[in-house]
C-alpha cells in the first residue's frame, strides 16, 4: 500500500462536505478500486494510491462511477492519437521546448488556499511553424496527469484554465483545430478525475470576440456555461489574485521564467512514469473476453466524434 498525502484542514473539510470522503475509509476505498482494476483483463494501468484516490474524489467516492471514469481515462486516449502518442515523454525535445517557452504556466498558490488550481495558456506564444496545437495539448495533458498525483487543489477543488490570446495571429487561430479541442474537452470532462471549473479567454481582439463566443459549440454542454470571453486586459484580475500572478501579468508573484523552470523540473521527476505510461491503455479485444458477468453500457466519442458504446465490467 502506497502512502496517501494528508490534506490541509480547509481541503479536508471540502472533501468531507462536498466529496463524501470519510477519512477512516479512504484506504479501504482505494483498495477496492485497485482490486477492480487488477481484475480487468483489458486494462494495463497505473495503480498508485494517490492516482486512484484522484478518481475517487473526482466521482465523490462512488466506486461504480470511479470504475467508469478510470476505464474511460485509458479507453478514450486511443481516440486522440494526435495527443496520446510516442512523443508524450518528459525527455521529448518538442515537449521541453514548449515548457521552456512558457506556453503553459501553472500558477503557484499559498499552501493554505483551498481554491482551484489555475493554469494560464499563452495561446499566442508559440511558433506555429514549429509546433501544432495538438503539441500544446499534449504537454497540457501531461501536466494534467501530474496534477492527479500531487495537486490537492486540483483533485479536491478543481482547476481553471485561462486562455491568454495576446499576440495571437491568424496562423494561431487557424491552428486551434476546433474538432480536436472538442474531443479533448470531452475527454477532460468524461475521463479526467479533476473537475474543470472554468475556461476563460482573455485579451481576445475585440474584432474576434463574437467569433470566439462561437467556440462554445465545440465544448461539452456542461462546460459551455463555464466559458467566458473578454477583450479587457484587466479581466485576469477578476480570476486570479494579483499576489499569485507572474510579474509579467502585473502580479507580485514570481516571473514566468521561474514558473517554467519549476515546471520543467517537475516534469523531469515524472520521466519514469511517462515512460511506463507508454505501455498503459485499454485492449478492446481483451475487454470482450472479460465481459461475461455484467455489462454496463455507456457512451463515449469515437475517432471521428460520433458516439459508440463503451462497456464497463
C-alpha positions, 0 to 999 in steps of 0.5 A: 500500500502506497502512502496517501498525502494528508490534506490541509484542514480547509481541503479536508473539510471540502472533501468531507462536505462536498466529496463524501470522503470519510477519512477512516475509509479512504484506504479501504476505498482505494483498495477496492478500486485497485482490486477492480482494476487488477481484475480487468483483463483489458486494462494495463494501468497505473495503480498508485494510491494517490492516482486512484484516490484522484478518481475517487474524489473526482466521482465523490467516492462512488466506486461504480462511477470511479470504475467508469471514469478510470476505464474511460481515462485509458479507453478514450486516449486511443481516440486522440492519437494526435495527443496520446502518442510516442512523443508524450515523454518528459525527455521529448525535445518538442515537449521541453521546448514548449515548457521552456517557452512558457506556453503553459504556466501553472500558477503557484498558490499559498499552501493554505488556499483551498481554491482551484488550481489555475493554469494560464495558456499563452495561446499566442506564444508559440511558433506555429511553424514549429509546433501544432496545437495538438503539441500544446495539448499534449504537454497540457495533458501531461501536466494534467496527469501530474496534477492527479498525483500531487495537486490537492487543489486540483483533485479536491477543488478543481482547476481553471484554465485561462486562455491568454490570446495576446499576440495571437495571429491568424496562423494561431487561430487557424491552428486551434483545430476546433474538432480536436479541442472538442474531443479533448474537452470531452475527454477532460470532462468524461475521463479526467478525475479533476473537475474543470471549473472554468475556461476563460479567454482573455485579451481576445481582439475585440474584432474576434470576440463574437467569433470566439463566443462561437467556440462554445459549440465545440465544448461539452454542454456542461462546460459551455456555461463555464466559458467566458470571453473578454477583450479587457486586459484587466479581466485576469484580475477578476480570476486570479489574485494579483499576489499569485500572478507572474510579474509579467501579468502585473502580479507580485508573484514570481516571473514566468521564467521561474514558473517554467523552470519549476515546471520543467523540473517537475516534469523531469521527476515524472520521466519514469512514469511517462515512460511506463505510461507508454505501455498503459491503455485499454485492449478492446479485444481483451475487454470482450473476453472479460465481459461475461458477468455484467455489462454496463453500457455507456457512451463515449466519442469515437475517432471521428466524434460520433458516439459508440458504446463503451462497456464497463465490467 
